[in-house]
Amino acid sequence: MLAVAGAVVPFALSAMGFTGAGIAAGSIAAKMMSAAAIANGGGVAAGSLVAMLQSVGAAGLSIPSTVTLGTVGAIVGALF
């Protein structure tokens, strides 16, 4: 499960438009960034959901994040 989560999350973020080169134009990520900027008076706040997703999309997941995600995924999977 951990390996699957570690592979799926970066793929899903990339598909949404959170890429290593930045947020892809016309993507879901671009729409999220626009909404966040409008709500925040013109800029995307550091630590916001959009900022965190772009950080992961650009750099990938850290080992602790991968372990946490895998654990949560395993628990959710066990419930269903």
trRosetta pair geometry for C-beta under 8 A, 3 or more apart (Angstrom, degrees):
i j d omega theta_ij theta_ji phi_ij phi_ji
1 4 5.7 -57 -151 36 34 112
1 5 6.3 30 155 -16 68 106
1 70 5.6 127 111 -161 88 84
1 73 5.4 -180 169 107 112 112
1 74 4.6 126 95 -80 161 87
1 77 6.3 -139 -121 18 136 157
2 5 5.9 -56 -146 38 30 108
2 6 6.1 30 156 -19 64 110
2 66 6.7 73 -172 156 94 91
2 67 7.0 -2 -134 -114 124 46
2 69 7.9 113 -136 87 65 80
2 70 3.2 20 -108 -134 75 150
2 71 7.9 26 -90 -42 97 53
2 73 7.8 157 -86 59 42 125
2 74 7.6 -16 -53 -45 73 116
3 6 5.6 -56 -145 39 30 113
3 7 6.4 21 157 -12 64 110
3 70 7.9 55 -12 -111 34 127
4 7 6.0 -66 -151 41 28 104
4 8 5.8 20 159 -17 69 115
4 73 7.5 -158 83 144 102 154
5 8 5.9 -57 -130 40 28 106
5 9 6.0 30 172 -24 65 108
5 66 7.1 146 102 -158 103 68
5 69 4.7 178 156 128 134 105
5 70 4.8 -170 45 -86 140 64
5 73 4.6 -159 -76 -8 134 161
6 9 6.8 -45 -135 27 18 107
6 10 7.7 8 166 -2 50 105
6 61 6.5 -129 -134 55 74 135
6 66 4.8 30 -98 -145 104 115
6 69 7.3 136 -71 82 59 127
6 70 6.9 -9 -38 -64 90 110
7 10 7.0 -69 -162 40 29 99
7 11 6.4 21 153 -13 65 119
8 11 5.6 -67 -150 44 32 112
8 12 5.8 31 158 -22 72 110
9 12 5.8 -55 -142 37 28 110
9 13 6.3 26 160 -17 63 106
9 56 7.3 -61 147 159 114 132
9 61 6.2 48 90 -42 139 134
9 69 6.3 -29 -48 -176 150 160
10 13 5.7 -54 -144 38 32 110
10 14 6.2 34 156 -20 65 107
10 56 7.3 -136 -96 152 71 90
10 57 7.2 138 -142 -122 67 48
10 60 5.7 -12 -92 -120 133 74
10 61 6.9 -121 -55 -12 98 95
11 14 5.8 -57 -150 37 29 111
11 15 6.3 29 152 -19 64 107
12 15 5.6 -54 -147 36 31 113
12 16 6.4 30 153 -18 64 106
13 16 5.6 -57 -150 37 33 111
13 18 4.2 -56 172 65 95 119
13 53 6.1 -173 -134 -174 113 89
13 56 6.0 -143 -97 104 169 103
13 57 4.2 -146 146 -91 125 93
14 17 7.8 90 -178 -41 29 9
14 18 6.6 -88 -80 71 33 65
14 19 5.6 71 -132 -95 76 76
14 57 6.3 150 -72 -148 57 97
16 27 6.3 105 154 164 44 115
16 28 4.5 -69 -160 65 80 120
16 29 5.2 104 132 -46 87 93
16 53 7.7 -54 92 170 140 134
16 57 7.9 -110 67 -94 100 135
17 23 5.6 43 141 -164 102 70
17 24 3.9 -123 -147 45 87 100
17 26 7.9 -166 -109 80 140 51
17 27 2.5 136 -81 126 144 155
17 28 5.6 174 10 48 119 65
17 29 3.2 -147 86 21 107 112
17 30 5.8 -82 151 -16 157 81
18 23 6.4 -21 -103 -105 52 72
18 29 4.8 165 -55 -102 70 146
18 53 5.0 -114 -92 143 158 92
18 54 5.1 -139 -142 -101 103 50
18 56 7.0 31 139 75 141 80
18 57 2.8 -153 137 -58 98 160
18 58 7.4 -91 166 -33 84 68
19 22 6.5 -3 70 57 88 33
19 23 7.3 147 27 -104 80 20
19 24 5.7 70 -2 -44 124 99
19 57 5.8 -46 -45 158 14 115
19 58 7.2 57 119 -87 33 62
20 57 7.0 -140 -56 139 46 72
20 58 5.0 109 -123 -140 48 56
20 59 7.8 118 -116 -57 84 35
21 24 7.9 67 75 -76 101 76
22 54 7.6 4 -150 -156 45 118
22 58 7.6 31 -75 -89 35 114
23 27 6.7 -148 176 56 79 121
23 29 4.5 -148 -145 125 99 118
23 30 5.4 142 149 -78 114 68
23 33 5.5 33 -166 -29 175 151
23 54 6.1 -54 -62 -108 95 119
24 27 4.2 70 81 -21 98 136
24 29 6.4 86 39 52 76 121
24 30 6.6 -93 87 -38 52 110
25 30 5.8 70 -140 -84 29 155
26 30 6.0 44 11 41 13 153
27 30 4.8 110 52 1 69 98
27 31 7.3 -128 102 0 45 85
28 31 5.7 -55 -154 36 36 112
28 32 6.3 37 149 -19 68 105
29 32 5.6 -53 -148 37 33 113
29 33 6.2 34 153 -21 66 106
29 50 7.4 124 -161 -145 75 91
29 53 7.1 -154 -122 116 104 127
29 54 7.1 114 -165 -82 126 89
29 57 7.5 6 -108 -43 151 170
30 33 5.6 -51 -145 36 31 112
30 34 6.3 35 154 -21 63 105
31 34 5.7 -51 -148 34 31 113
31 35 6.4 29 155 -16 64 106
32 35 5.9 -57 -149 38 30 109
32 36 6.2 29 154 -18 66 109
32 49 7.6 -93 177 103 127 105
32 50 5.1 172 131 -98 107 108
32 53 7.7 4 109 56 155 149
33 36 5.7 -56 -145 38 30 111
33 37 6.2 30 156 -20 65 107
33 44 5.9 -48 -150 -73 80 138
33 50 5.2 137 -92 -165 64 144
33 54 7.9 59 -84 -57 116 131
34 37 5.8 -56 -146 36 28 109
34 38 6.4 27 156 -17 64 106
35 38 5.9 -54 -147 37 30 110
35 39 6.2 26 156 -15 64 110
36 39 5.8 -59 -146 41 29 109
36 40 6.0 8 160 -4 66 117
36 44 4.9 48 114 -117 123 88
36 45 7.3 -122 171 18 109 79
36 48 5.8 124 -157 143 136 153
36 49 7.5 -152 -93 57 135 86
36 50 4.6 -111 -13 -3 163 144
37 40 6.0 -69 -139 49 26 98
37 42 5.8 -6 177 -172 90 18
37 43 5.9 9 -133 -97 83 4
37 44 5.4 -50 -74 -56 79 73
38 42 7.8 49 -98 -70 31 36
40 43 5.7 -84 110 71 118 58
40 44 6.5 121 45 -110 150 27
40 45 5.2 -155 -131 -33 152 97
40 48 7.5 -85 -59 -69 147 154
44 48 5.9 -125 179 47 82 139
44 50 5.3 -91 -153 87 130 129
44 51 5.7 158 141 -60 112 94
45 48 4.4 103 70 -39 88 116
45 51 6.8 -101 92 -19 50 136
46 51 5.7 160 -137 -162 35 170
47 51 6.0 11 15 73 15 139
47 52 7.0 28 -159 -52 32 99
48 51 4.7 95 52 8 75 104
48 52 7.0 -143 93 -5 37 88
49 52 5.8 -58 -146 38 29 109
49 53 6.2 27 158 -17 66 108
50 53 5.9 -56 -144 39 28 109
50 54 6.3 26 157 -17 64 108
51 54 5.9 -58 -148 38 28 109
51 55 6.4 33 153 -23 63 107
52 55 5.6 -53 -150 33 32 115
52 56 6.6 27 155 -13 65 104
53 56 5.8 -56 -149 40 33 107
53 57 6.0 34 152 -21 66 109
54 57 5.4 -53 -141 40 33 115
54 58 6.0 29 159 -18 67 108
55 58 6.0 -59 -145 38 25 106
55 59 6.1 -23 172 22 64 112
56 59 6.8 -77 -128 57 22 78
56 60 6.8 -11 -169 174 60 8
56 61 5.9 21 -147 -78 102 68
56 65 7.5 -145 -112 153 115 161
61 65 4.3 -133 -169 94 97 120
61 66 4.7 124 118 -62 127 84
61 69 6.8 -53 -152 4 156 143
62 65 4.6 93 53 9 78 105
62 66 6.9 -142 93 -8 39 88
63 66 5.6 -54 -145 36 31 113
63 67 6.4 31 157 -19 65 105
64 67 5.7 -54 -146 37 33 111
64 68 6.2 33 156 -18 66 107
65 68 5.7 -55 -145 39 31 111
65 69 6.0 30 157 -18 66 109
66 69 5.8 -54 -143 39 27 110
66 70 6.2 28 156 -19 63 109
67 70 5.8 -57 -147 39 27 111
67 71 6.3 28 155 -21 64 107
68 71 5.8 -56 -148 35 29 111
68 72 6.3 24 157 -14 65 107
69 72 5.9 -55 -145 40 29 108
69 73 6.1 31 155 -19 64 111
70 73 5.6 -56 -144 39 28 113
70 74 6.2 31 156 -22 64 105
71 74 5.8 -54 -149 33 29 111
71 75 6.5 27 154 -17 63 105
72 75 5.8 -55 -150 36 32 110
72 76 6.2 28 155 -15 67 107
73 76 5.8 -55 -143 41 30 108
73 77 6.0 32 156 -20 65 110
74 77 5.6 -55 -143 39 28 114
74 78 6.2 31 155 -23 63 106
75 78 5.7 -54 -149 32 29 111
75 79 6.7 31 152 -23 62 103
76 79 5.7 -54 -155 29 34 113
76 80 7.0 6 156 1 65 105
77 80 6.4 -72 -152 47 32 92
